[in-house]
Amino acid sequence: MSRLNRNLLAAALLAAAFQTPAIAAPVKVQGVVVTNQNGQLTIKTPNGDQTIVLPPNTPIRSISGVFGGQKEEVSHAALLPGLPVTIEGDDSSGRVVAGKVDYKASDYKTAVQINAGVQETARREAELRSAYSKMGDWDIRAEENIYFKTGSAAISAADKDRLMEIAGKAKGIKGYVVSVLGYADPRGNAAANERLSNRRAQAVINYLKQSGHLLPGRVLSASAMGEMNIPIDKADATAHASARRVTVRVLTSSAHLQP
C-alpha cells in the first residue's frame, strides 16, 4: 500500500471515530427529593440541587425486607418531598435521565408524616391569615429593630437576645401575630437590595420560629421592603447602618381590645 493510500485510510478511520454515537454513561445519584413535577425531579445532594428527567415509564421501586430483598414497583406519585432516593440513569443527552428510582419503604413512611405535618401547618396558617384579614385595624403591642452589616443577613448575638425578648412578650399576649419587615440601605442595585431585605426578614422569621418557639401560623410571611428611603441629601455611614434593618412588631387586632 502506498504512503498516500495509508494516509487516506488513516484519515477515514479518524473521521469514523468522531462520528461514532455517544455511548450512554451510567450515572448514580443519591439525595433527597425536593420537588416532583412536570416529569422532573429536583434532588438535594451533597453537591447542591440537581434536576433529573423522569420519563413516564421509569420504574419506581419501594425496597424493604432483610438486605432489601423485597422490591415493590409503585407509582411516580410516591416520590414525595423529603424522601431519600437512589437514582440510576444516564447522562448521554447532557442531562441525567432516570432509568430507575429506588427508595426504602421505612423512609417513605417518614416522608409521608413530614408532608402531612407541612400540609396541616399550611392549612392552619391559611385559616389564621384569612381570619386576620377580616379583623380590621391592628395595634402595635411591641416593636424591635434588628440591624445588619453591609450585604449580610446574619443576626448578631446581641440581636438574637432582643428577638428572644420580643418573642417572650408575644407569647404573653392573647391573639398576637408577628409582623417582620426587612430593609436594605439605598446603595447598590435595587433588585439585589430587595432580595437582601427578604433574606434578612426570613432569617429573623426562622430564628423566631425555631428559637423563640412562636406558633408558626402567628408569624406572618416575610415582607421585603427593599431600599429604605433616607430623607437627607448626603447619607453618612450612621444613616446607612440604620437603614440595614428588620423591624419586628407584635400586633393584635383592634377588635380584641374592644370592651
C-alpha positions in Angstrom: 0.0 0.0 0.0 1.4 3.4 -1.0 2.0 6.1 1.6 -0.8 8.2 0.0 -3.3 5.3 0.4 -2.2 4.7 4.0 -2.7 8.4 4.8 -6.2 8.3 3.2 -7.1 5.2 5.2 -5.9 6.8 8.5 -7.9 9.9 7.8 -11.0 7.9 7.1 -10.7 5.9 10.3 -10.2 9.1 12.3 -13.3 10.6 10.8 -15.3 7.5 11.5 -14.2 7.6 15.2 -15.6 11.1 15.5 -18.9 10.1 14.0 -19.4 7.2 16.5 -22.6 7.8 18.5 -22.1 8.8 22.2 -22.3 5.8 24.5 -24.7 6.1 27.4 -22.8 6.9 30.5 -24.2 5.2 33.6 -24.9 7.7 36.4 -26.0 7.1 40.1 -27.5 10.0 42.0 -28.3 9.8 45.7 -30.2 12.5 47.5 -33.5 13.8 48.9 -36.5 14.7 46.7 -37.2 18.4 46.8 -39.9 18.6 44.1 -41.6 16.1 41.8 -43.4 17.8 39.0 -43.8 18.0 35.2 -41.7 14.9 34.6 -38.7 16.2 36.5 -37.3 15.5 39.9 -35.3 18.1 41.9 -32.9 16.2 44.2 -30.9 17.8 47.0 -27.4 16.2 47.0 -24.3 16.9 49.0 -23.1 19.0 45.9 -26.3 21.0 45.7 -29.7 20.6 44.0 -29.8 18.5 40.8 -32.5 18.2 38.2 -33.3 14.7 36.9 -35.5 13.9 33.9 -38.2 11.3 34.9 -39.7 9.6 31.9 -43.3 8.2 32.4 -42.1 4.6 32.1 -39.3 4.9 34.7 -39.8 2.1 37.3 -40.1 3.4 40.9 -39.3 0.7 43.5 -40.0 0.6 47.2 -37.3 -1.5 48.9 -38.0 -3.4 52.2 -37.1 -6.7 53.9 -33.9 -8.1 55.2 -31.0 -6.9 53.0 -33.5 -5.1 50.7 -34.8 -8.4 49.3 -38.4 -7.2 48.7 -38.9 -4.8 45.8 -42.4 -3.4 45.0 -43.0 -1.2 42.0 -45.0 1.9 42.8 -46.3 5.0 41.0 -44.3 8.2 40.4 -46.6 9.9 43.0 -44.7 8.1 45.7 -41.7 10.4 45.2 -42.6 12.8 47.9 -40.6 15.8 49.0 -38.2 14.8 51.8 -37.9 11.2 50.5 -34.2 9.9 50.2 -33.8 8.1 46.9 -31.2 6.4 44.7 -31.5 7.1 41.0 -29.7 5.1 38.3 -29.7 6.5 34.8 -27.5 8.0 32.1 -26.4 11.5 31.0 -25.6 10.9 27.3 -28.1 13.6 26.4 -26.4 16.2 28.5 -29.0 15.8 31.3 -29.4 12.9 33.7 -32.3 10.8 32.7 -33.6 8.3 35.3 -33.6 4.7 34.4 -34.9 3.5 37.7 -35.5 5.1 41.2 -35.3 3.2 44.4 -36.2 4.2 48.0 -36.5 2.5 51.3 -40.1 1.7 52.5 -39.2 2.9 56.0 -38.0 6.3 54.6 -41.3 6.7 52.7 -43.3 6.4 56.0 -41.2 9.3 57.4 -41.7 11.4 54.3 -45.5 10.9 54.5 -45.5 12.1 58.1 -43.4 15.1 57.3 -45.6 16.1 54.3 -48.8 15.6 56.4 -47.4 17.9 59.0 -46.4 20.5 56.4 -49.8 20.4 54.8 -51.6 20.8 58.2 -49.4 23.7 59.2 -50.1 25.4 55.8 -53.9 24.8 56.3 -53.8 26.4 59.8 -51.7 29.3 58.6 -54.2 29.9 55.8 -57.1 29.9 58.2 -55.4 32.3 60.6 -54.4 34.7 57.8 -58.0 34.6 56.5 -59.3 35.4 59.9 -56.7 38.2 60.5 -57.6 39.8 57.2 -61.2 40.3 58.4 -60.2 41.8 61.8 -59.6 45.4 60.6 -57.0 47.6 62.2 -54.0 46.5 64.2 -52.4 47.7 67.4 -48.6 47.5 67.9 -48.0 45.9 71.3 -44.2 45.6 71.0 -41.6 46.5 68.5 -37.8 45.8 67.9 -35.3 46.7 65.2 -32.6 44.2 64.3 -29.6 45.7 62.4 -27.2 44.1 59.9 -23.8 44.6 58.4 -23.4 45.6 54.8 -24.5 42.8 52.4 -25.2 40.4 55.3 -28.3 38.6 56.6 -26.5 37.2 59.7 -28.1 38.0 63.1 -25.7 39.1 65.8 -25.6 37.5 69.3 -27.0 40.7 70.8 -29.8 40.9 68.4 -30.7 37.3 69.0 -31.2 38.2 72.6 -33.5 41.0 71.6 -35.5 38.6 69.4 -35.9 36.3 72.4 -37.2 39.2 74.5 -39.8 40.2 71.9 -40.8 36.5 71.4 -41.3 36.2 75.2 -43.6 39.3 75.1 -45.6 37.9 72.2 -46.3 34.6 73.9 -47.9 36.6 76.8 -50.3 38.5 74.5 -53.6 36.9 73.6 -54.3 36.7 69.9 -50.9 38.0 68.8 -49.3 38.0 65.4 -45.8 39.0 64.5 -45.0 41.2 61.5 -41.5 41.1 60.1 -40.3 43.9 57.6 -36.9 43.7 56.0 -35.0 46.7 54.7 -31.7 47.5 52.9 -29.7 50.7 52.6 -30.1 52.5 49.2 -26.6 51.8 48.0 -26.2 49.3 45.1 -28.6 47.6 42.8 -32.3 48.0 43.7 -33.3 44.4 42.8 -30.3 43.0 44.8 -31.3 45.1 47.7 -34.9 43.8 47.6 -33.5 40.2 47.7 -31.2 41.1 50.6 -34.1 42.7 52.5 -36.1 39.5 52.0 -33.1 37.3 53.2 -32.8 39.4 56.4 -36.6 39.2 57.1 -36.6 35.5 56.5 -33.5 35.0 58.8 -35.4 36.7 61.6 -38.6 34.7 61.0 -36.6 31.4 61.0 -34.9 32.4 64.3 -38.2 33.4 65.9 -39.9 30.2 65.0 -37.0 27.9 65.8 -35.6 29.5 68.9 -38.4 31.7 70.2 -40.9 28.8 69.8 -43.6 31.1 68.4 -46.6 29.4 66.8 -45.8 29.1 63.1 -49.1 30.5 62.0 -48.7 33.6 64.2 -45.6 34.7 62.4 -46.6 36.4 59.1 -44.6 35.9 55.9 -41.5 38.0 55.4 -42.2 41.4 53.8 -39.2 42.6 51.7 -39.4 46.4 51.7 -36.2 46.8 49.6 -34.3 50.0 49.9 -35.1 52.3 52.8 -35.5 55.9 51.8 -33.1 58.1 53.8 -34.6 61.7 53.9 -31.3 63.5 53.8 -29.2 64.8 50.9 -25.9 63.1 51.8 -26.4 60.0 53.9 -23.5 59.1 56.1 -22.4 55.7 57.5 -24.7 56.1 60.5 -27.8 56.7 58.3 -26.9 53.7 56.1 -26.4 51.4 59.2 -29.8 52.5 60.5 -31.4 51.5 57.1 -30.0 48.0 57.1 -32.6 46.5 59.5 -35.5 44.3 60.1 -38.5 45.7 62.1 -40.3 43.1 64.2 -43.7 44.0 65.6 -46.1 42.2 67.8 -49.7 43.0 66.7 -53.2 42.4 67.9 -56.4 43.2 66.2 -58.1 46.3 67.5 -61.2 44.2 67.7 -59.6 42.3 70.6 -59.2 45.4 72.6 -62.8 46.5 72.5 -64.8 46.1 75.7 
